[in-house]
Amino acid sequence: FRMPTQRKQKVPDIRGNALRQGSAWRGSRWLVALLLVVLSVCVAAMWLYVTSLDSDVTETLVRQGELVSPQPRVYTVQCSEDYENYKRYPGCTPVKCGRAVTDGVVTREEAQILRRLAERGLALAGSEGGASILDLHSGALSMGKQFVNIYRYFGDQVRDVFTQEDFQLYRNVRGRIQAVIAETFGLDPTLMYLTKPTFFSRINSTTAKTQHDEYWHPHIDKVTYGSFDYTSLLYLSDYGTDFTGGRFIFMDQNNNRTVEPRAGRVSFFSSGTENLHRVEKVTWGTRYAITVSFTCDPAHAIADPAIPGGTHG
């Protein structure tokens, strides 16, 4: 009778082993599933890291919500050799180089008035692509895939679009920007001259139709426009509220640094290779700004704009 008893004892052992093996297998399946989850998280993290690299934003110099006033926030960088290739103008040619941001030069109310000026002017035409410009100095206005002279093309109609007060504010703001650049870089403001192109820009997410719409390429102002010595941007709309994307990116050798636009904010910098930069693609909404450019060479100076037939008043 012992043999049957022994057999009966062995059956539970086999079943117990099977249960233990099944339990171990289920445990290993849970382990595999956990590893897959961890791997997925790692892949997602790597993807986010790569996309952040792709957007070239690694450090924010000034955020939209910050208020930089009354003194500009200044970041000094070493001057490039670009200026050696041009005639030097003591008291103006960059010796101290860098970039700076201030919210204390132009009020948000003034930025709103200038934005409405840009909206009215660009409403006359505008690019078919995502980037349109309005240059009150030369009269250049984006129209479809080309440019027209707003003063010649629209004639007296311009006086219904712009007022003398608009132009007076524009000139006043230009003077204030010139003064803060001179003060920050230790220049004689009377030796600085407005130069071309100085213009309003309107950027949205519409697909580019011509190379003029491709505003996002990295560039150096002094290389693109030899007359440039100092570049400034006055933002007329808010990053995150009026548009997304569209941040200004300084592409430094070891790091990339970005400025988030804020209505009334002025960002300015020396125009050489030390300030290689680009604008991030606008992904939603509309970004308005004015590029105001200065030269040390009086031969490249341009006058303040005036409504044809009017006076500076």
C-alpha positions in Angstrom: 0.0 0.0 0.0 3.0 2.3 0.3 3.5 2.7 -3.5 0.1 4.2 -4.1 0.7 6.5 -1.2 4.0 7.6 -2.6 2.4 8.2 -6.0 -0.2 10.4 -4.4 2.5 12.4 -2.7 4.4 12.9 -5.9 1.4 14.3 -7.8 1.0 17.4 -5.6 4.8 18.0 -5.9 4.6 18.0 -9.7 1.5 20.3 -9.6 3.3 22.5 -7.1 6.3 22.8 -9.4 4.1 23.7 -12.3 2.4 26.3 -10.2 5.7 27.7 -9.1 7.0 27.7 -12.7 3.8 29.4 -13.8 4.1 32.0 -11.1 7.7 32.6 -12.0 6.8 32.9 -15.7 4.0 35.4 -14.8 6.6 37.3 -12.7 9.0 37.4 -15.6 6.3 38.6 -17.9 5.6 41.4 -15.5 9.3 42.1 -15.5 9.4 42.2 -19.3 6.4 44.5 -19.4 8.0 46.8 -16.8 11.2 46.8 -18.8 9.2 47.7 -21.9 7.6 50.6 -20.1 10.9 51.9 -18.9 12.3 51.5 -22.4 9.4 53.4 -23.8 9.9 56.2 -21.3 13.6 56.4 -22.1 12.8 56.6 -25.9 10.2 59.3 -25.2 12.7 61.3 -23.1 15.3 60.9 -25.8 12.8 62.0 -28.5 12.0 65.1 -26.4 15.7 65.8 -25.9 16.4 65.5 -29.7 13.4 67.7 -30.6 14.5 70.3 -28.1 18.0 70.2 -29.7 16.3 70.5 -33.1 14.5 73.7 -31.9 17.9 75.1 -30.9 16.6 76.4 -27.6 18.9 75.5 -24.7 18.9 78.6 -22.5 16.4 81.5 -22.2 18.0 84.9 -21.7 14.7 86.7 -21.1 11.2 85.2 -20.7 8.0 86.8 -22.0 6.7 87.2 -18.5 9.8 89.0 -17.1 9.9 92.8 -17.0 13.4 94.1 -17.7 13.3 97.7 -16.5 14.6 100.4 -16.1 18.1 99.1 -16.9 18.8 96.8 -19.9 19.9 93.3 -19.2 23.3 93.1 -21.0 25.3 90.1 -22.1 28.8 90.9 -23.3 30.5 88.8 -26.0 33.9 89.1 -27.6 33.8 91.2 -30.9 34.5 89.3 -34.1 37.0 90.4 -36.7 34.2 91.4 -39.1 34.7 95.1 -38.3 38.3 95.0 -39.4 37.2 94.6 -43.0 35.4 98.0 -42.9 36.5 101.6 -42.3 36.6 102.3 -38.6 34.6 105.2 -37.1 35.9 106.0 -33.6 33.0 106.6 -31.2 30.8 104.2 -33.2 32.5 101.1 -34.6 32.0 98.3 -32.1 34.7 97.9 -29.5 32.5 96.5 -26.9 30.2 93.8 -28.4 27.2 91.9 -27.0 23.5 91.8 -26.8 20.9 93.4 -24.5 17.2 93.4 -23.8 15.1 96.2 -22.2 11.4 96.7 -21.5 12.0 100.2 -20.3 12.3 102.2 -23.6 8.9 101.6 -25.3 5.6 101.2 -23.5 3.1 98.5 -24.3 0.6 101.2 -25.3 3.1 102.6 -27.8 3.8 99.1 -29.1 0.1 98.6 -29.6 -0.2 101.9 -31.6 2.8 100.8 -33.8 1.3 97.3 -34.2 -2.0 98.9 -35.5 0.1 101.0 -37.9 1.7 97.8 -39.2 -1.7 96.0 -39.4 -3.2 98.8 -41.5 -0.2 99.1 -43.8 0.1 95.3 -44.4 -3.7 95.0 -44.9 -3.1 96.8 -48.2 -1.3 93.8 -49.6 1.0 91.2 -47.9 2.9 88.2 -48.9 1.3 84.9 -50.0 3.8 83.2 -47.7 4.3 83.4 -44.0 6.5 86.6 -43.9 5.4 90.1 -44.9 7.4 93.3 -44.6 6.5 97.0 -44.6 9.4 99.5 -45.0 8.2 103.1 -44.3 11.5 104.5 -45.5 11.8 102.9 -49.0 8.1 102.3 -49.3 8.7 98.5 -49.9 5.6 96.4 -49.1 5.1 92.7 -49.7 2.5 92.0 -52.3 2.0 88.3 -53.3 5.4 87.0 -54.3 6.9 90.4 -54.9 7.2 93.9 -53.5 5.6 97.2 -54.5 6.3 100.8 -53.4 3.4 101.7 -51.1 3.7 105.4 -51.8 3.7 105.0 -55.6 1.3 102.1 -55.8 -1.4 103.5 -53.4 -0.6 107.2 -53.8 -2.9 109.5 -51.7 -4.6 106.5 -50.2 -1.6 106.2 -47.9 -2.8 109.3 -46.0 -6.0 107.5 -45.2 -3.9 104.6 -43.7 -1.2 106.4 -41.8 -1.3 109.6 -39.7 1.3 112.2 -38.9 1.0 111.1 -35.3 1.9 107.5 -36.3 5.0 108.7 -38.1 6.0 111.0 -35.2 5.7 108.2 -32.7 7.8 106.0 -35.1 10.6 108.6 -35.2 10.4 109.2 -31.5 10.8 105.5 -30.7 13.6 105.2 -33.2 15.4 108.0 -31.3 15.0 106.3 -28.0 16.3 103.0 -29.3 19.3 104.7 -30.8 20.0 106.4 -27.4 19.8 103.1 -25.4 22.1 101.4 -27.8 24.6 104.3 -27.6 24.4 104.3 -23.8 24.8 100.5 -23.4 27.8 100.2 -25.8 29.5 103.5 -24.9 28.9 105.2 -28.2 28.4 108.8 -29.4 24.7 108.7 -30.6 25.4 111.6 -33.1 27.8 109.2 -34.9 25.2 106.5 -35.4 23.0 106.6 -38.4 19.7 104.8 -39.3 20.4 102.5 -42.2 18.4 100.1 -44.5 16.7 97.9 -44.3 14.6 99.1 -41.3 11.1 97.7 -41.5 8.0 96.2 -39.9 7.6 92.4 -40.1 4.5 90.2 -39.8 5.1 86.5 -39.5 2.6 83.7 -39.3 2.6 79.9 -39.9 1.6 80.0 -43.6 3.8 77.9 -45.8 6.6 79.9 -47.5 6.1 80.6 -51.2 9.4 82.3 -52.0 12.8 82.7 -50.4 11.7 86.0 -48.9 9.3 84.0 -46.7 12.1 81.8 -45.3 12.9 84.0 -42.4 14.2 81.2 -40.2 17.7 80.6 -41.7 20.7 81.4 -39.5 22.5 84.6 -40.6 24.9 87.4 -39.6 23.6 90.9 -40.2 27.1 92.4 -40.9 27.6 89.7 -43.6 24.1 90.0 -45.1 24.1 93.8 -45.0 27.6 95.3 -44.9 26.4 98.6 -43.6 25.0 97.2 -40.3 26.9 97.8 -37.1 24.0 97.6 -34.6 20.7 95.8 -35.0 17.6 96.2 -32.8 14.2 94.6 -32.7 11.1 96.2 -31.2 8.5 93.5 -30.5 4.9 94.5 -31.0 3.2 91.2 -29.9 3.5 88.7 -27.1 5.1 85.2 -27.3 2.7 82.6 -26.0 -0.4 84.8 -26.2 -0.4 86.3 -29.8 1.8 83.5 -31.3 3.8 80.5 -30.5 7.3 79.7 -32.0 8.9 82.9 -33.3 11.5 83.2 -30.5 14.8 85.0 -31.3 17.8 82.6 -31.0 21.4 83.6 -30.7 23.5 80.7 -32.0 26.6 80.7 -29.9 29.5 78.2 -30.2 28.8 76.3 -27.0 25.2 77.1 -26.4 22.1 78.6 -27.9 20.3 81.4 -26.2 16.8 82.7 -26.8 14.8 85.9 -26.2 11.0 85.5 -25.9 9.2 88.5 -27.5 7.0 90.8 -25.4 5.1 93.8 -26.8 7.3 96.9 -26.1 10.5 94.8 -25.6 13.6 96.0 -27.4 16.4 93.5 -28.1 19.6 94.9 -29.6 23.1 93.7 -30.4 26.3 94.3 -32.3 25.8 93.1 -35.9 28.9 90.9 -36.4 29.6 87.2 -36.4 29.6 87.3 -32.6 25.8 87.4 -32.9 24.9 84.7 -35.4 21.2 84.3 -35.0 17.9 83.1 -36.4 14.2 83.3 -35.7 12.3 80.2 -34.7 9.5 79.2 -37.1 6.1 80.6 -36.0 3.7 77.7 -35.4 0.5 79.6 -34.5 -0.8 83.1 -34.5 0.9 86.3 -35.8 4.2 87.8 -34.7 4.8 91.6 -35.3 8.1 93.4 -34.9 10.2 96.3 -36.2 13.8 95.8 -37.2 15.7 99.1 -36.6 19.2 99.1 -38.0 22.1 101.4 -37.4 25.4 102.1 -39.2 28.6 104.0 -38.4 29.1 104.9 -42.1 27.3 108.2 -42.9 27.3 107.2 -46.6 24.8 104.5 -45.8 22.5 106.7 -43.7 18.8 106.9 -44.4 16.3 109.6 -43.3 13.3 109.1 -41.0 10.1 108.4 -43.0 7.5 111.1 -43.7 4.1 110.9 -45.3 4.4 112.2 -48.9 3.0 115.7 -49.1 3.2 116.1 -45.3 5.7 117.6 -43.0 7.6 116.1 -40.0 5.4 118.3 -37.7 
